[in-house]
């Protein structure tokens, strides 16, 4: 089955046909780096990582760009509210640049722990101001902008297709959206900022043909995607919350600047529901810790879970479905993952039956290529329980199955097991000198020693 994906623009599954044979260009909206990544954001990045791996499994050379928003994203997707970066900078008494680097590094650390492959290009908004100004100049020349004392605006009335993907009716925006009105000089409520002006208290400022200021949020994604992938590229991803404002505005400014199609396939990941429903932050905080699902990956690890159990949990819901995230679902995913790691390679029913293997493989492939039906993929793989099949599709699943099953397979001598148990006890009692001595003992026996949420783990050093 050829790879089909659901295109938000047409609201249909379509066969993926790339612009250039054998290649796939992919742009994903990245983090605003003012805080640790929320597990909800990480669900979107796991979906995009699966897409990237599925494209590669189908033989495409993938060029994946994911931006880092280190300037000018307001508290909402509209233009109003305080700047998230600026707010964090005040909260932590650091410069916005320091804040951005710190949380960018934290995000990359989370990606690695979740086996999210690092995109080929991770451009930072602050390093692409020139490209953003160039697009605004093109828009100005073509008559799509107007300037007020507050900002350079995009005039949405000039783009008849505005809001097409989101199926927005501009009239309704006047009443339904209260975040869009920033200043009285704005002509239409849906008009959005390309370049902010006259904001002397803002810490990040650049000079521009319109005066000192800083870019609106949306323009950065147009600038960085087109710079690295060309003015028309294959796939653009993001969370569903990006459809009505951010992606709608990206399309408007990109297509008006270039005069042609911006993106060929739009794909959007659904929400992660914390605690199993649309729960407010305050309600979540009222829950006891053991009932409240962790909100960051570090919290998840600190509470003793394997980060890959979270990845496995993400695979159990389709990316276009809302997913309930509860402590119970995380526990179930941990148990399920341990079961996979316990798969016995020596009892593989499919290993020596080429025909049966081909049939099974095709079933998995068809599910995967049907708009990334990962819950079915995982279901089929679990039903066969074939080590060889798991390993082949782990190129897409990213669950480290080969690595972890080998570790589980290795039977440790009793003397080593005793040392490990003694060390875990010493660590639990915070007896660090004892724990260090036992560590040295294990190293002397020829083992590498690591600390994981499950306690001491060892691996025999290869001689
Ligand atoms: Zn974006």
Boltz pocket constraint, residues with backbone or C-beta under 6 A from the ligand:
constraints:
  - pocket:
      binder: B
      contacts: [[A, 28], [A, 29], [A, 30], [A, 218], [A, 221], [A, 246]]
      max_distance: 6.0
